[in-house]
């Protein structure tokens, strides 16, 4: 398996398991016994994609579809009639073969563009943000971010409101109607299916394997490892080879980092964008303002206590003055 | 401003901005009403929720210190406690580098939602009861 990791990478299967903190899980599998002895690093795991190596062969897309096909939605038809009138179902079940964009049946797609005479191919999937708005703002607790840095959506809990897609700077999660919990609650009035996206092959990683796309790549485009190490590696690559980086700071930092030989502004202008076809523009931290306001929430009880203290002191002083006045 | 009004305003803003965290205002056309487009802006209503939460915490601590827990009533204090505690955990979760297990996230979200709904229902029941009492007093006269 190690041959699938970038040859110049310092990342090994052992390091991967260590950073995912899966030593205990790995111990359950005899073949992974060595990994079980490793201490957990506790950091986030990232992937670094060297786009100068990608030939757009589609092996990663194929591997993703093959591996995750068993988890693709199986909608119950006819799909519910939704209220209020005009609310639309989203049904990709007749477009299962479409790999030209992200869909509930395709969690990884390749965008291609020619920039400055160079053909560049960009595998696109969830960026696995370090502070993901989808997981932070899901009102139903269906989306979450693991310590490993993987952002996932629980298909058994998700109601398909698609808020995660609305707040995702790249609109990554894709909805399939006619599946999920909402069918058992108020299918016509609330919810509209389940949101699907890449979860970095959590089930494979739990067994000590690499994500399918990483393992299948014949060009070793992706390196996997602790984020801080991969970020340092990406910066070195950019400085030594004169390339460009995406994901280091975007949306506050993502656990998917792209290295490109051409500027991302030009790539963004050149790639086809739209539903299921994410952009490559620079993204500010979506959660920054809310997290600044968190300080106000934290300080509010102290302000309340100070206000009570002030009122109490005023009362005491007033009663003293009254007493002194009556003595005179 | 009267202290009770701070509580009422904070709770009203929390209720609206809290419901706005669910994808309902856009679906049910509220956001299409002129002037109410902001109800479908998740980031704006999220910030509004934080501001109102700060106001509620200010009022809650002030009231507890000045008048004691008895002034709030046991039921309201318990529900507000659940709301504040789960809200605080959710706020922590939203900070960078803070992660909880998917099960914890789900249970905290559901408890926060349940506590908010219970407070809303209790407020409606109290309002109905007060009106009924007032009507009875008028009838007696």
Interface residues (C-beta under 8 A of the other chain):
Chain A: X84 X87 X130 X131 X133 X135 X136 X137 X138 X139 X140 X141 X142 X144 X145 X146 X147 X152 X154 X157 X161 X162 X163 X166 X167 X190 X252 X286 X287 X289 X290 X291 X293 X294 X296 X297 X299 X300 X301 X303 X304 X305 X307 X308 X309 X311 X312
Chain B: X21 X22 X23 X24 X27 X28 X29 X42 X43 X46 X47 X50 X51 X53 X54 X55 X56 X57 X58 X59 X60 X61 X62 X65 X66 X91 X93 X94 X95 X96 X97 X99 X100 X101 X102 X105 X106 X107 X108 X109 X110 X113
